[in-house]
């Protein structure tokens, strides 16, 4: 089904894979006569060409990227624009689309969410942007329909910013990276590796894009095979997939932890652009005659079966066939893993979902940027036509990804076919993907064609004693399960005649409802501020020395951004830095906020010219220890705050608040064995936090300990990579932390205390 090559590989004429082994050169010579160097062959990937055309540094090892377009949604754009305004924003320099698909319901917090929308609309007018009102489209579907262009690059403040299937290299990053683009700065990274994904064959009837995506995620995630690399989709199997099918695979590449994705394009994608009235946006993309890839994923589409990603991660994959054959064992294994993920905070069980030897699920959801596509919903309607989902616990909700898709489903009868079964059709909304819609009952089990199934991602609240969980599946198998009234069923078990109706895009909805400034700013427009929209608090520059209290210690193999700052109901406070910070680590370590605030009193005392040890008495023995061997440290040259340790933090969302909330509460650093994604590490840096690394194994400190870091400012200035740290100020308890590679700009941001301070000068 999915095979990973051990090392790199050459791809000849887009069709033949030559593994990079000792005899690779002789094989190439026998077929080509002359052989390009490996470095020259790297330049023949699609990814290299796009990156080169957007790089402004003149050095392809150290990229400084200028993007063509930006996109954000209503959980992120307020903070981004507020940061950019504080840094001198006068006009959006490139097209910037503000969509409203996360806080669409405006239900939690009264009018707070709608205040954010009015902020966005007035900013689009003032600075020259595009504003997409609530319920019109989810962020990524609007981008596919209206923004994507062959050979272009888009940066979005959502982790699933992926338009590679349409020939657009897109990246999801934290808000500060978009701020840099708004201020005419660049996105600075080392040249990423490029991994080929060679698709061959044709999928079985009933297999959908989520099945292929989950098969790939399951094969690569744990190995880190594509971590921070670009996935480039090639092979003869690509031409056997529709545009919607490719898009459905592409959007899930985020769950592999890759940096971005790009696909070869053909007449299928050309037709997509023609259907959407943008024929000029198409560009043919394909690798050169001899392209070199840093890895190769070989996917036999004909061998892919209906898949299911069990809680609590998209990589926890099985075939549905396997789950049904080994039901008890697999469910018990999930329960065992949940003890780690949930920390024993609640009584979680799945085995009670076994009824008459079959798995009964409580809820089905087809939604968002992954599931809400036209073909997915039409296929579901074909499977469910004439059926009933039944009057029991099981429910089915379907969220088309945009209003144009919804309208076409109404016109072709698919909407009626679904509603007749008892399913509910809802408007374009990302809520089910992040815990703001269709939260199941306690111990409920939901199957979803959406993007993620992290703990509590569906909206349940550990702090209230509630737990529910999600398994990811393709819309087709969700529909088959619904037709079987909630009993797990693969779509391949159904005898269905798929109608495959043609899609017709009607742009009138957007023409009538979306505000598009056409890039023209109107400085006279007054920005509307709701009472919950707050400016960022002042943040101090990096002190000469630091004393950091370890206020949280997380030993899970991976810590998601949802666990660092929860999604769901907290989204109402995304425009209020201090209000949102109250939720930091609330589902993972409820004591964190109180502990961080307590030690933050010391920094506030320093700012007021007072003694930090008077404000926080537990600092007195630390200063006494230091007086014996480092007597020069005092309130004039020390910063005091908090830090956390996590094994591998930052998997998942791009949301910058996972870092900024720690900073608002006095955080100065994270300490990790590694960082799950580049974007989380970038968020830490952009909020002036030190991204420390420590080797794996038993920690030489514990929660509650203080870490003294002498001359940290000098160490950052002098580009030191190994930083001496002293536990509780004791000279004989020395620990070495590492900083890893930092660009000159990143060092300056940390020294200034955050990106806002950096731009203010």
Phi, psi and omega in degrees: 000302178226126179236141178248127175288147182295320182231209180282179181202151171265147174239119182265123176052027178073006187232331187244125181267127176243104180301146182279074178251183183299330182263010181300318182298318181292324177296316180296318181296321181293332182265330187248339186087290175253146185240127176290153175295162179301320181294322177292322180292328176300327183287350182266005172283156176297318184301316182300316182298319180290316179297320180297321182287345180249000181274132181252001186276338187079003181229112184283355172276329180239096187276141171232097193266135168252121181276160180274326184211159178233152175212142180216164173242181192281004168270338188244332192289333179296310180297322180296311183291323177298319178295316180294321178298317180293342183257005174108017181300135175240328182201145173293119185282340178224165179305128180230118184256126179253105179262160182230084187229002179253311177264036187296324188287335181054032186263323182271121179087020176065236184272005185304314182295318180293330174300320177298321180295317179294326173301313182297316180298314182291327176291322177300323179287316185291319187256357176088052182241193178241136182237121179253112185296164177304146174076359181278320182191146169284155189310314188280331177290321176298320180296319178296315185288323193237345187245321188301145175211143180299131177081001182263172178231136179235137175248130180230150179268042173218137189296336182268027175288091184219112178231029184298327181298336180264007179086014179250124176277117185234147182226141174258127183221168173294157184308320181303331178290328174288325177303317180301318179294322179295336180259019177064028173264186186239164175262111191255118178215158169288154178304121182283157170290157179237124181250127178282143172240102185267111179264135177220156178083193184222141184289152174291155175299127181099347176274134183241181184297327179294327178297314179295317181298315181294324177298319180291314180301316180298329182280329191251335192299304186298328180281348184064030189297327182241016184305122179059024176250171175262130175267124182245114185271122183222184174105162184290342180287339181301317184293346178273000183250139175289169177298315180299321181296315179298316179301320181295326174286314188301316185297333181275356177298337176306325184285357173272350188072022175287164179283316182197184181213157175206146180238153167292149182244160184205196183295335177297317179286325175302317179294323178305311180294323179295318179301324182268013175071025183226051184304328181290349180278349182283142172217132177287129179231133175200155178292159178289180183302322178227100181251138179253133179242145182284353175191166179217128176253120182256119184240116174270100185300328182292341181266353181287132178249166174304129188247163173216131174260109183285161177305146007235043179199145179299344180271356181275066194258148173218162165283151176299326177301316178297316181299316181292328181281333183232046193302307183298315182297316183291318179295322177294325177295320176297317179298322179294315178296329181295333178299327177282311184296322186258354176064022179069016184290334180222165178271099183258131177212148179240337186296341177286356176276358179277119178234120181053039177078006180239156180271120177259130179249153187268340191203145171235139180225131172239112193202162163073200186291340180265312188262339190277016180288159184303310184294321178302315185287322176297320178296319177298319179296321178298317181293323185269354185305123179081357181266179175224137177280350174089164184263015184269203183299325189299133175231157178224124176239140182233127180242098174302144189284345176206160178295323174300322176295314180304313182298320179292326176294326176292315183294322184269001174092353182295322180299315180296320180299321179289313183296328179298331181284346187107356175289157180245128175262133182235172184277170181301119187197137180269001187311313181298340181279341184225014170095024179241019178194138177060040175293126182290169175290169179303133185063017175288152181234121186244139172252131189220137165266083177219195191265327190220155177223036178300163176304130177066007179297335181275359173110355179291159189234106178302321184294343177256009178080013183254141175217136170222171182210162187231139167247139179268135178214170176278152181305326183293316179285332173296317179295321178297320177295319178296320178296334178265019174058039172101357178268128187308124183216134175277146180298332180290349177277350184260143175264099188234138173261100183286130186279334179046057182293152178285145180264135175240121182267128178248114184277356186299325180302311180292320179299326182275340191234330184277133174274124179232113181286350186058028178082006181263119180273150177233091184300344182284345182291134176272128177287135178270122179248122172278166182295343181267357180268111186242150174286160176292138176293159177297141181233127185287155174289163179295128180283169178297319180230157178231144167237116185241131174269133176281108186256354175206145183222112186241121185249012173299148180304323178220138176245123183275161175295334175296329178279332178286317173217111188294151174272194178084231187296339179292344184299338178296339185254013183295342180264004184234093187305317181287321179294317181293324183301336179297341182264359186303128178056020186297331180269343184256319183213082186302339181281348188303309187301314180298318180292319180295318180296323182296315180285336177296337178302329180293317179294321179294326177294319178299316180299329180272000180083015182260176181276124181297327182289337175286323179286325180230093186303333181291352175281342185303311179295334178293313179294326177296318176298318182291326180302332183287333184221349178219065190288350185280347182284130177205186186296346181276345185222017182233143170250142181235132180194208186234164173214163174233155170248135171216143183300308183210080184276156168103012177289142173104229192301154176276357191304124182293338185296340176301330177262316186296328179294323175296318180297316180300329180269013176094016178286138179245346186196160161244150174236127185214157170287326173196165178253133187296325183220153174298321187296325179291317177299320178297321178299317177302311183297315182293341174259018172075023181256141182281122181271072184291150172239146175222143180298152179294170182112192182292134181289140178274010176212172183217166176306131182102341177285156174253139179247120177264124182240096183285145174051041181292324179297315178298321181297319178292316180299322184268008175063034175289143181254340177247125189243119177285136182226143183239121184287125180056026177073013182269124186297330182271006177245062183274135177233146176252122173254154180245149180258338183072182183287130176232137175285167178299320179295319180297319177298319181293323177298315179296318180297321181285339177109340176175171182296322180300312179298323181299317181282334177288339179086000000 
